[in-house]
């Protein structure tokens, strides 16, 4: 049942203010989705500012991944309004921010991702977030829409992930569907060096046929600090395999939701073709932060990684060898002024991906005859400059970037290559906030969004090269108010993005995907969240109202203008309650509601609304001198049948990827 947004906000606000008026000052002990102090420093925008004063709706998520055992980022990230991380089957991620699902049938596109300041997104516009285990991440910052020109062209947003390099911890968990995870974190301080290592193994048999997953990760960092010098080195190796069961029709998922995509008269099924993903990636980075003097600092950052990617699919067998490099030097100037402070940031980001893509006939999970091959280089250039000026109650943030995307496509054996260039394009951004006090502020912002097609869109699995695909673009405007008090934190904002030349997915009669520009969309909505906490109780609620509509949106002779945007629910609400009745015990639960969602552009098929309920408990064992805790988590308590990541605009209406039913996971954690 749909819950009106206005009523939801009134209930949350009344509850929080009532509790706040009765509570006495106590020390907060619960981990929070947002911080408990008014001054909260963040990494977003590379600015010396805090979460209260920064003129943007930055969403901060921290600690929730460590409260109870999880095998996915989804449950924590989906608490942020306007953000949706879908896991269609174990290991198969799709991330959208404010409805960017249209151009992401799988994987992560149009969203830039960084880990400890190092790039995870490649020069072809793709990100392998599913290589990393949730327990590695201690904090996430989410920038929504074209909010920051510091991170290059994009209309989706930016995800900044941070690790905690100071933990000594062993974790084990086991749950329904043979879900198992093991991880260990080790930390050692050698004078000026800090060394940390994180290792994890995860596996799951999955709920459906052909949905097993196995993931191994090794992550290490070394940090050196001496006076003005700060060095960081990181290394990671990820080995991921997950099976892809494929989408089902409504009748198929109703008769047997656990089946994989069955064969047809013309095509084999997912089990017969052993449809799956294999990804082996070696990733390394180095950063140097040098404080030149009291005002100037230099921070060059370099990342390199290699990926061996293999995808036996129902219609073909694709192999990709990807060599990636990223360079991001940044020069900053900072000074105090009579009324506050002034900061000027300049830099560039260069991304390169050189890859060879080969497509073969898929003979039941084995390579057959070669059907196509290409050498493709993807290059992104982003020159940026930003001014951050604090003047008493005001904070002014103005930035610009010059962005260019270049692809060089060559078929082996031919001398000439094809060059596709988008840009250079100028992207300005301006925003201002006014502090109502030390703990509250209002802000307004305007930014131009521009997103060139990714490599997987100009050259999809069909093997055809689309030279004509245009970038999508539009202006984003935002207005908000937020507050971060010791007990009460909240955020409320309105936004509008007039997206044009939208990149959308299509399927041919055989189910092979391709991408086109199909008009635009009005991306307008409202986001709000509220949190109240004191010594033994924490309440959190969020809502996103997303009445997105297509504009001048046509497919052949069909005009879908005025229809709801495919893959975006009109309303999403979340609620979380945590109780800390005594020091050794943490209890809680959560609720997630999603309204109905159109599954294709014609708006004739919809995924029905659904609610999910989860419970968790954490108990610190009474073992003298040891910090050992036992956790139990129950997801989908009421066995709700739903599809966490439907295939939108799917051929033959194969939309549905049924999700896990009731899942129980037990975990043991030893902090050494």
C-alpha positions, 0 to 999 in steps of 0.5 A: 500500500502506498504511504503518502510522503507528507504523512510519512514526514509528519510521523517521522518529525513528530516522533523525533521531536517528541523523543528529543524533548523528553531525552536527557543528555547522554553519551551516544554508543550506537553506530549511526548512518550519519555522524553524531557531531555537528562538524563532520569532515567529508572527502567529497569535493576535496574541500576543507568543509563539513557535512553541515555547511557543504552546499550539496546533498551528500549522503554519508553512510558509515558503520552499518556494514559492521553491525551484523553479517552481510554478503552484499552492499545493498542493504546499507546503500539502499537506506539512502533515498534516491539510491538503488543497489540491485543484486539480481543474483549473488554477485550481480550488481547494478547501481543507480542514483536517481533513476540511472537504471535505463542505461545499466542492464547490468554492471555499474555505469554512469556512476564514478566509484573511488576506494580510498581516493583511488579510481575503480571506474575505468576509461570505458565507463564501467566499474567492478564494485562486485569484486569487493567485500562489504566488510572492507568498507567502513564509510561511504559518501554518495554524491547524487546527480551531476553534483561534482565536476571534480569527478568528470562527466556524468549524470548519475553520481559519485560513490566514495568508499573508505576503508579502516586501516587500523583493525585487527579482526576475524569474522565468520558467518554462515546462512541460508542457501549455503551463504558463507563468508570469512574475512580477516583484517590485520594492522601493524604500526612500524614507526612512521609506517602503518601496514594493513591487510584484508583477506576475505572469501565468500560463497553462496549457492543462491536461491535459483538454479545457475546462481552460485557465487564465489568471491576471493579478495586480498587488499593491502595498504601501506601508509607513511607519514613524516612531517609534510610528506604523506604516502599511500600505497594500495594493492588488491587482487579479486577473483570473482565467479558468479552464475547468471540465471537470466530473466523469467516471464511472469508465468515462469516465475509464478510456476517456479521462481527458482528455475533459471531461464529455460530454453526455447525453440530457438535458443538454449537455456542458462543452465545448458549454456553455463551462463556465468561471469568470471573476473580476475583483476589485479589493482594497485595505486600510489598517492603522495600528499605533500604540504608545500607550505602553510597554503599550498599542497600537492596530491598526485594519485596514480592507479593501474589495474588489469582485468581478465573478464569472461562471460559465457552468455546464452547467445555468445561467449565474450572474453575481454582483456583490459589494461587500465591506468588512472592519473589524478594530480591535484594542486590546492591553495588554502588560506584563512580570511577575516570572515572565514576561509578560502580554498582553490582546487585545481587538477586533472583526471586521466583515464585510459583503458586498452582492451581486446574484446573477442566473441565466440559461439558458446558451446555449452560453456565452452568457446566455439568459433570466433564470431568477432574481435576488436581492439578498443581504447577508451580515454577520458580527460577531465580538467577541473577547477573549484573555489570554496569560499567560507564567509561567516554564515555563507559558503560559496562553492563554484567549479568547472570542468572540461571533459572529453571521451575518446574511443579508438576502435580497430578490427584486427587485420585492418590498418585503419581504426575508427575514432569516436570523440565526445567533447571537449565539453564545458561543465559549470557548477555553482552552489551556495549554503547559508548556515541557520546556526552551527547545526543547520543550513539551507543550500541551492545548487545548479550544475550541468550534467554530461555523460558520454556513452560507455564502452559497453554501450557503443560496443555491446555483446552483439559485437556491433560498433555504434558510431552514432550514439550521442552523450546524454546531458542536462541541467540539474537544479537542487534546493535543500535544508539539512541539520546535524545535531547531537541527537537529531539529524535530517535532510530534505531536498528537491531536485530537477534534471532535464535529461536529453538524448537519454541512452537506453537499452533495446533488445532484438528478436534474439534477445541481443542487446543494443543501445540508442538515444531515445529523447529525454526525461524529466528527472524531478523528485524529492528526497528526505531522511531523518535520524534520532538517537541517544544512548540506547535508541536510534531511529532512522527513516528515509523517503524518495518520491520520484515521479519521473516522466519521458519527454519527446521519447520515441521508439520507431512509430511509438511515442512514449512521451508522458510515460513513467521512466522505466525501472524507477519506482515512484516512491521508496521508503525505509525505516530502521530501529536500533536498541542498545538496552545494555552495553553487550547487546544491540537489537534492531530491525528495518523496513524497506518499501518500494512502490510499483515500477514500470518494466518497459517503456510502453508502461504496460507491464509493472513490477508490483509494490513490495515490502521487506522486513529484516531483524538483527541482533548482536551480543558481545560474549562475556569472555574476559579480556576478549572482544568477541561478538555473536550476530544473527540477521534475518532478511525478508522475514515474511517471505515476500516474493519480489524481483530485486533487479528486474531486466527492463525492456527485456525481450519476450517480457523476461523481466523477472529475477526472483530474489531470496526468500527468508534468509538467516545469517549467523556471524562471529566476530573477534576484534583482536 
